[in-house]
Amino acid sequence: MTTPLNLVADIGGTNTRVALADGKAVRQDSIRRYANADFPSLEPVLQRYLAEEAIARVEGACVAAAGPVRDGVAVMTNLAWTIDAAQLTRATGAAHTAILNDLQAQGHALGHIAPQFLRPLIAGPQQSGAAMLVVGVGTGMNAAPVHNTAWGRVVAASECGHIAMPVRNETDFRLMKFIEGHGPHAHGFAGVEDILAGRGLERLHAFVTHEAGTMEELGAAQIMQALGAGDPLARQTAALYVRLLGNELGNLALIHLPFGGLYLIGGVARAMVPYMAEMGLTEAFRDKGRFGDFMKDFAVFAVEDDYAALTGCAAFLTNAAAA
């Protein structure tokens, strides 16, 4: 029995990555990147890719989209594309198609990522077969619980980036009131995404400098550059960020009980990884009063595989075919 040749794609707001997969194994040398601005929709991207690879059709096609997927249709959040199964079939000739949210694809990749791409952040046991949690912190913030069942893996959708930010002390309360009204995107509510995503880091720095009496508006890249240079206010911003991230990861751990581990993805999270240990991520994660010892039952990792979503798409197709 031959392994089916599948096409997988990871569609971001700026670029689309496309690759071929033999079952669950993505062909690393087949990965190509395309600028979305050069195409009116996904269909011509996939058509060009197959033409460049000199392949007429594939058995299956699965894409991960940075946007909500409802009834098998993806609407991109930061791109004027709508993606459905008919497009995938026309572009690839695939008999089997699937469209996943990008965070769901990351959830399906767990268990198929090489160990060298998993950086331990918080030590703890990992229970085989237990629930896991993927947490994305980049342009936005969200999390998806991952459950292995007798009927296959289930990666549930959520919008937990829009729940209220954690408030642990007086500083957090002042921050909450500041976020509610600061900047052109203020909407009277301080959500988790408003403090932990890329724009959230910018809001935290504005708050820290406001508290210091030297209000300053910087972009996320500028803040990270200042942090690398040892700027005191940038370090204070980073320490606040890490504490709030740890607090919220702890909240999510108690909600979902991911004894198989929590897995951080996203550009903002990865940029902060070098500072997390010294700035107290573990302590903030376990800051749950009488449940502090219970929090030692969870391990946290940073996923450093840029192609994990492609792997997740390949695993999803293969598992769906076997079901």
C-alpha positions as CSV (number, residue, x, y, z in Angstrom):
1,M,0.0,0.0,0.0
2,T,1.6,3.3,-1.1
3,T,1.7,6.4,1.1
4,P,-0.6,9.1,-0.3
5,L,1.0,12.3,-1.6
6,N,-0.7,15.3,0.0
7,L,-0.4,19.0,-0.3
8,V,-0.4,21.1,2.9
9,A,-0.3,24.9,3.4
10,D,0.0,27.4,6.2
11,I,-1.7,30.7,5.3
12,G,-0.7,33.7,7.3
13,G,-1.6,37.3,6.8
14,T,1.5,38.1,4.7
15,N,2.8,34.8,3.3
16,T,1.6,31.3,2.5
17,R,3.9,28.3,2.9
18,V,3.1,25.3,0.8
19,A,4.7,21.8,0.9
20,L,4.2,18.2,-0.1
21,A,3.7,15.4,2.5
22,D,4.0,11.7,2.3
23,G,1.4,10.8,4.9
24,K,2.4,12.5,8.1
25,A,5.9,13.3,6.9
26,V,6.4,16.8,5.3
27,R,9.0,16.9,2.6
28,Q,11.3,19.6,4.0
29,D,12.9,20.3,0.6
30,S,9.5,20.9,-0.9
31,I,8.5,23.9,1.3
32,R,8.0,27.1,-0.6
33,R,6.9,30.6,0.5
34,Y,4.6,32.9,-1.5
35,A,3.7,36.6,-0.9
36,N,0.0,36.8,-0.5
37,A,0.0,40.3,-2.0
38,D,0.9,38.8,-5.4
39,F,-2.2,36.7,-5.6
40,P,-6.0,37.5,-5.6
41,S,-6.8,34.3,-3.7
42,L,-5.3,31.0,-2.5
43,E,-6.3,29.0,-5.6
44,P,-3.6,30.5,-7.9
45,V,-1.0,30.1,-5.2
46,L,-1.6,26.3,-5.0
47,Q,-1.8,26.1,-8.8
48,R,1.6,27.8,-9.2
49,Y,3.1,25.6,-6.6
50,L,2.0,22.3,-8.3
51,A,3.2,23.7,-11.7
52,E,6.6,24.5,-10.2
53,E,6.8,21.0,-8.7
54,A,5.6,19.4,-12.0
55,I,2.7,17.6,-10.2
56,A,-0.7,17.4,-11.8
57,R,-2.7,16.4,-8.7
58,V,-2.4,15.2,-5.1
59,E,-4.5,12.7,-3.1
60,G,-5.3,15.1,-0.3
61,A,-5.1,18.8,0.5
62,C,-5.2,20.5,3.9
63,V,-4.6,24.2,4.7
64,A,-4.2,26.0,8.0
65,A,-5.7,29.5,7.9
66,A,-5.1,32.5,10.2
67,G,-8.7,33.2,10.8
68,P,-12.0,31.6,11.9
69,V,-13.2,28.4,10.2
70,R,-17.0,27.9,10.2
71,D,-18.8,25.1,8.3
72,G,-15.6,24.3,6.4
73,V,-15.1,27.9,5.2
74,A,-12.1,30.0,6.4
75,V,-12.3,33.8,6.4
76,M,-8.8,35.3,6.8
77,T,-8.5,37.9,9.5
78,N,-5.9,40.1,8.0
79,L,-6.4,39.2,4.3
80,A,-9.3,39.6,1.8
81,W,-9.4,35.8,1.1
82,T,-12.2,33.4,1.7
83,I,-11.2,29.7,1.4
84,D,-13.5,26.7,0.9
85,A,-13.2,23.1,-0.2
86,A,-14.2,23.8,-3.8
87,Q,-11.1,26.0,-4.2
88,L,-8.8,23.3,-2.9
89,T,-10.3,20.7,-5.2
90,R,-10.1,22.9,-8.3
91,A,-6.5,23.9,-7.5
92,T,-5.2,20.5,-6.6
93,G,-7.5,17.8,-7.9
94,A,-7.5,16.3,-4.3
95,A,-10.2,13.8,-3.4
96,H,-9.9,14.7,0.3
97,T,-9.7,18.2,1.5
98,A,-9.7,19.9,4.9
99,I,-9.5,23.5,6.2
100,L,-8.2,24.1,9.7
101,N,-7.7,27.2,11.9
102,D,-3.9,27.8,12.2
103,L,-4.0,27.1,16.0
104,Q,-5.9,23.9,15.4
105,A,-3.2,22.8,13.0
106,Q,-0.6,23.4,15.6
107,G,-2.6,21.2,18.0
108,H,-2.6,18.4,15.5
109,A,1.2,18.7,15.1
110,L,1.8,17.9,18.8
111,G,3.4,14.5,19.1
112,H,5.0,14.9,15.6
113,I,7.4,17.7,16.4
114,A,11.1,16.8,16.8
115,P,12.3,17.2,20.4
116,Q,15.0,19.7,19.5
117,F,12.2,22.1,18.5
118,L,10.5,22.0,21.9
119,R,12.2,24.3,24.5
120,P,11.3,23.6,28.1
121,L,10.1,26.7,29.9
122,I,8.6,25.3,33.1
123,A,9.5,21.9,34.3
124,G,6.9,19.4,35.1
125,P,5.6,15.8,34.4
126,Q,3.9,14.9,31.1
127,Q,1.2,12.4,31.2
128,S,1.0,10.3,28.1
129,G,-2.4,10.6,26.3
130,A,-3.5,13.4,28.6
131,A,-5.0,16.7,27.4
132,M,-2.6,19.3,26.0
133,L,-3.0,23.0,25.3
134,V,-1.6,25.1,22.4
135,V,-1.3,28.8,23.3
136,G,-0.6,31.3,20.4
137,V,0.9,34.7,21.3
138,G,1.8,36.8,18.3
139,T,-0.3,39.3,16.3
140,G,-3.2,38.0,18.4
141,M,-3.6,35.7,21.3
142,N,-5.7,32.5,21.6
143,A,-5.5,28.9,22.9
144,A,-6.8,25.6,21.8
145,P,-7.2,22.5,24.0
146,V,-6.1,19.2,22.4
147,H,-7.8,15.9,23.4
148,N,-6.9,12.4,22.2
149,T,-10.1,10.3,22.2
150,A,-11.1,6.8,21.0
151,W,-12.4,8.5,17.9
152,G,-9.2,10.4,17.2
153,R,-7.7,13.8,18.1
154,V,-10.0,16.7,18.8
155,V,-8.6,20.3,18.8
156,A,-11.4,22.6,20.0
157,A,-11.7,26.2,18.9
158,S,-12.0,29.0,21.4
159,E,-11.7,32.8,21.6
160,C,-10.0,33.0,25.0
161,G,-7.8,35.9,24.0
162,H,-10.8,38.1,24.5
163,I,-11.6,37.2,28.1
164,A,-10.7,39.7,30.8
165,M,-7.0,40.2,31.7
166,P,-5.7,38.8,35.0
167,V,-5.7,41.3,37.8
168,R,-3.5,40.3,40.7
169,N,-2.6,43.6,42.4
170,E,-3.0,47.4,42.4
171,T,-0.6,47.8,39.5
172,D,-2.7,45.4,37.4
173,F,-5.8,47.3,38.3
174,R,-4.2,50.6,37.1
175,L,-3.1,48.8,34.0
176,M,-6.6,47.5,33.3
177,K,-8.0,51.1,33.6
178,F,-5.2,52.4,31.3
179,I,-5.8,49.7,28.7
180,E,-9.6,50.4,28.7
181,G,-9.1,53.9,27.3
182,H,-5.6,54.1,25.8
183,G,-4.9,54.3,22.1
184,P,-6.9,54.1,18.8
185,H,-7.9,50.5,19.4
186,A,-9.3,51.0,22.9
187,H,-12.8,49.6,23.4
188,G,-13.5,50.0,27.0
189,F,-12.5,46.5,28.0
190,A,-9.0,45.1,28.8
191,G,-8.8,41.6,27.4
192,V,-5.9,39.2,27.5
193,E,-5.0,39.9,23.9
194,D,-4.8,43.6,24.7
195,I,-1.9,42.9,27.0
196,L,-0.1,39.8,25.6
197,A,-0.3,40.1,21.8
198,G,2.1,42.4,19.8
199,R,0.0,45.5,20.4
200,G,-0.3,44.4,24.0
201,L,3.4,44.6,24.5
202,E,3.2,48.2,23.1
203,R,0.4,49.0,25.5
204,L,2.4,47.7,28.5
205,H,5.4,49.8,27.5
206,A,3.1,52.9,27.2
207,F,1.7,52.1,30.7
208,V,5.2,51.6,32.3
209,T,6.5,54.9,30.8
210,H,3.3,56.7,31.8
211,E,3.7,55.4,35.4
212,A,7.3,56.7,35.3
213,G,6.2,60.1,34.1
214,T,7.8,59.8,30.7
215,M,5.0,58.6,28.4
216,E,6.5,57.0,25.3
217,E,4.8,55.2,22.4
218,L,7.1,52.5,20.8
219,G,6.5,49.6,18.4
220,A,7.1,46.1,19.6
221,A,10.3,45.7,17.6
222,Q,11.6,48.9,19.1
223,I,10.7,47.7,22.6
224,M,12.6,44.4,22.0
225,Q,15.6,46.3,20.7
226,A,15.6,48.5,23.8
227,L,15.2,45.4,26.0
228,G,18.3,43.8,24.3
229,A,20.2,47.0,25.0
230,G,19.3,46.8,28.7
231,D,17.0,49.9,28.8
232,P,15.5,49.9,32.4
233,L,11.9,50.8,31.3
234,A,12.0,48.1,28.6
235,R,13.1,45.6,31.2
236,Q,10.3,46.7,33.5
237,T,7.9,46.2,30.6
238,A,9.2,42.8,29.8
239,A,9.0,41.8,33.5
240,L,5.4,42.9,33.6
241,Y,4.7,41.0,30.4
242,V,6.2,37.8,31.7
243,R,4.3,38.0,34.9
244,L,1.0,38.6,33.2
245,L,1.7,35.8,30.7
246,G,2.6,33.4,33.5
247,N,-0.6,34.3,35.4
248,E,-2.8,33.7,32.3
249,L,-1.1,30.5,31.4
250,G,-1.8,29.3,35.0
251,N,-5.4,30.3,34.6
252,L,-5.7,28.3,31.3
253,A,-4.0,25.3,32.9
254,L,-6.6,25.2,35.7
255,I,-9.4,25.5,33.2
256,H,-8.2,22.8,30.8
257,L,-6.0,20.6,33.0
258,P,-3.4,19.9,30.2
259,F,-1.4,17.3,32.0
260,G,0.2,16.5,28.7
261,G,1.8,20.0,28.6
262,L,1.2,23.6,27.5
263,Y,2.8,24.6,24.2
264,L,3.6,28.3,23.4
265,I,3.7,29.4,19.8
266,G,3.8,32.8,18.1
267,G,6.4,35.4,17.4
268,V,5.9,37.5,20.6
269,A,6.2,34.5,22.8
270,R,9.3,33.3,21.1
271,A,10.9,36.7,21.3
272,M,10.4,36.7,25.1
273,V,11.7,33.2,25.7
274,P,15.3,34.4,26.6
275,Y,13.9,36.5,29.4
276,M,11.2,34.2,30.9
277,A,13.3,32.4,33.4
278,E,15.0,35.4,35.0
279,M,11.8,37.4,35.0
280,G,9.8,34.7,36.9
281,L,7.6,32.9,34.5
282,T,7.5,29.8,36.7
283,E,6.7,31.8,39.8
284,A,3.9,33.7,38.1
285,F,2.5,30.5,36.6
286,R,2.3,28.8,40.0
287,D,1.0,31.9,41.8
288,K,-2.3,30.3,42.7
289,G,-2.4,30.4,46.5
290,R,-3.3,27.0,48.0
291,F,-3.1,25.4,44.5
292,G,0.5,26.5,44.0
293,D,1.8,22.9,44.5
294,F,-0.9,21.6,42.2
295,M,0.6,23.8,39.4
296,K,3.8,21.8,39.6
297,D,1.9,19.0,37.7
298,F,2.1,21.1,34.4
299,A,5.0,21.4,32.0
300,V,5.3,24.4,29.6
301,F,7.3,24.4,26.3
302,A,8.0,26.9,23.5
303,V,7.5,25.4,20.0
304,E,10.4,26.5,17.9
305,D,9.4,24.7,14.7
306,D,8.5,27.2,12.0
307,Y,6.7,24.5,10.0
308,A,4.6,22.9,12.8
309,A,1.4,23.9,11.2
310,L,2.3,22.1,8.0
311,T,3.0,19.0,10.0
312,G,-0.3,19.4,11.8
313,C,-2.1,19.5,8.4
314,A,-0.3,16.4,7.2
315,A,-1.2,14.5,10.4
316,F,-4.8,15.6,10.3
317,L,-5.2,14.3,6.7
318,T,-3.6,11.0,7.5
319,N,-5.6,10.4,10.6
320,A,-8.9,11.4,8.9
321,A,-8.2,9.0,6.1
322,A,-7.6,6.2,8.7
323,A,-10.7,6.9,10.7
